[in-house]
Each structure stands twice: as structure tokens, then as C-alpha cells.
């Protein structure tokens, strides 16, 4: 794509008469679209990991909730970092019931040299959403129990 744009620019400024890449025929190679189960943490490993995180330090309880949101609800780290109690729209008290998380923003870590505020994180919209957009995410029953007992 970059090379194509370079040639397109060369055509715009008159250095080339036409883009030579338009003459090239190419078919995108097929890609494997499934996830190898061996590369994903399984439920037993996840429980052991979350237990170890909780026992590791004073911050462990909150970190356990952070990693549990990533595992059980498939949230991105920048989405979890912006979760507040108000985002937990439905956390049923009955065990075994699914809940709901309403995502309204994210704060990706870009580094202080790449943000306008010179802070490592900057609040922004959800990935692939317009500013002010939101998304609902299912909250698995184990995550519901964990989040009900986590201070925010």
C-alpha cells in the first residue's frame, strides 16, 4: 500500500505518467482465521492465574478484576482501565446469571511523547467507534460475582 501511494504521488507531481503497480496482478494469500486452542489460556489456567494475581500484592484484588474482565468479557486493556461502577449496567445478585457491561471509552497507553497532553494515557473513543459511541459486552456469571465484590 505504501509503495502504491508513493507511485500515485509520483504521478500527481508528473514524475511518472501512470502508476506501474496497476499493471501487477496479485491475489491476497489465504490466511488462517481460526485461533489455535493451544495458544489461549484455558479455564483452569485462568483461575490459577487470577488466584495468583490476587495473592501477589495489596493491589492484587483490583488487578484480579482487571485481568478477569480481559479473560471473561474479552475486553481490551485500554477499555478495562476506563471501567467505572457506572459502566456495570447489570450485575444480577443471583449466582449463575449473566450481566452486562456498557463500554463508553478507552485510554490506550501510547507513551507521553505521542499524546497531546504529554501523559502516557489519553482518554478517547472505543476502537472503531465514533467519539461518544458505546458498546455493550456480556458479563459472564463468574465475572459478575467477582465485580460485585470489587471496590472501584
C-alpha angles and dihedrals in degrees: 000000000000092000091048090052091049090054091045089054090048088055091049093054092043099250090120131030094216139000107267092205090070087072094056117095113208135165119206110244116246114258129210105252100185127088118239105237089215090066096053125078111250125223095262092049090047092053091048091047094049091047091051092048091051092051095045101079148338089276089052096099093058092041089052089057090046094054093039090058089052093048104038100032099029092234123164117243091246090054094048091050089061096048115122132177088262090062091061094085098170125022107158118211094218111091117242096033126120122240136195136241120200111209115206106165148353139220110207118194105242100156127255094271092059101049130079092228094050088235121125092240129041126188115242145148125295115277111277091007132106118249108279092025122129141199134204121224127192115245111216116225094251089052091049090057092046095048093047088061098041121097114226 
